[in-house]
Amino acid sequence: MLIERQAVRAILLTPQREILLLRIHPPGASEHFWITPGGGIEPGETIEEGLRRELGEELGLTEFEIGPLVWRRQHTFDWAEERISQYERYYIVNTKRFEPKMRDAVEAKTLDRFKWWPADELAKSNERLTPLSLAEIVRHYLTNGAPQKALDTETLVD
């Protein structure tokens, strides 16, 4: 059975051009990968409410302003024993560097570690980043600012 859900993610960006990522090891997966913080929007939540809840749970971050929408994708993947089709929106969140603290006990089970990545190192990394185009999304934003036209939606099926 396919579960469909809406999700929101943050690309946390410091004035020093660092991006905060979480390395996770999904249930049943053979390897880990890096993701931006965020997750599913609960029934009745707005995008902003969902992002605020997710960043509070995953990072302990409660004070921030949501910046521009910079990426959208439709991602279908397996998680544990479920097949999920997730429509994701990625927003820039400008922040000072801080020490993240995972507060969600369920998500803590898949978290390997946090890392602040220099933005210019994303494209050079041999690590698996998701979305796969994260380095390009960040580079485009840092070079050109927020998108000025409606964004296409990347479609990815694992």
N, C-alpha and C positions, 0 to 999 in steps of 0.2 A: 504494500500500500504506500502510495506517495503522499508525504506530508508537505503541504505548501505553507510557507510563512514569509512574513516581511521581516527584514533585519536592517539595522543601522550600525555603521562602524565609524570610528574616528581615526583620522591620521593626525596624531598629536605631534606638533611641530614646535620646537623651541626657537628662541631668537638665534641660537648657535646652529640652527638647521639640523637638529637631531630629531629622529623619529622614534617613538616608543613602540616596540613590538613584543609580543608574547610568543615564546616557543612552546608549542603544545604537542602532546603525544596522544592522538585520538584512540579511543577504545578499539582494540583489535588491529590497529595499524602497525606496520612494521617499522615506520620511521616517523620522526617529528618534523614539524615545519613551523614557520613564523607567520603570525597573523597580526592584524591591527585589532585593538580592543573594540568591543561592541558585541551585539548579538540580536536575538529575536525580540521583536516588539510584542508586548503582551496585549491581549484583547482590551480595547478601549484606550490604549495609550496613543499619544501623538508621537511623531518621530522624535521631537525634542525630549519628551518625557522618557521615552525608551532609551535614548542615548544617555541621558542623565542617570537613569537607574543603572544601566550597564557599566558606565565608567565608575560609578560609586561602588558597585559590587566587585568589579574586576581590578580596580586600581586604587580605590579609596579617594578618587578625585571627585570633588563636589562643586568646586567653584571654577567655572569656566564659561566662555562664550562659544557658541557653535558658529563656525565660519561657513564658508561656501561649500555647496555640493560640488565635488570634483570627479566623481565616478559613480557609475551604476553597473550592476551586473546581475544576471540570473544564473545561479549556480545550483546544479543538481549533483548531490553527493550522498554517500553512505555515511551514517554516523551510528556507531554501535550496531544495532540490528534494524535500523530504520533508513528508508530512502527519503531524502529531503530535497525539495526544490525551494530554494531561498532567493527572494528578490532583495538585493542589498543596495543600500545607498551609503556612499563614503563622503564624510564631511571633514574639512580641516578644522582642527581645534588648536589654536595657538595657546601655548602654555610655557611656563618656566619649568626647568627640569625639577623633578621631585622623585621621591622614593616610592614607587608603587607598592600597594599592599592588597593582595587578593583577599576579598571578604566573602566570596561565594564558595562554600564547602564542596559543592558538586563540581564546579569548574576547576577548583584547586587540584582535583584528582588528575586532570589532564595537563595542567601547567607544569612545564619544566623550569622555565625561568623568564625573567624580563630582561630586555636590553634596549638601551638608547643607542640607536644607529646613526652615525653621521650620514646625512642624506646622500652625499656623493659616494658613499661606500655601498649603497644598496645595489647598484648596477654591477658592481665588481664581485659581489658575493657568490659563492658556490652553494650557499644554503638555499633551501626551498622557501620562497616568499609567496604569500598569497594575499592579494591577487598576484598572479605571475607578472603582471604589468605594473606592480607597485612602484618600482624605480622610475619608470616613465611617467606615471601619474604625478609623482612628487616633483620630478624634474620639470615637467610641463607647468605645474603650479608655481614653482619657484622662479621660473623664467618668464612666464606669461601672465601670472595671476589667475584669478578665478575664470572658469570657462564663461564665454560671452554668449554662447548659443546653447540650445537644448542638447543635452548629452545623449549619445547613443548608449544602448545597454549591451555590455559584453555578455555573451552566452557561453557558459562552460558546463559541460557534462562530464563527470568523472565516471 
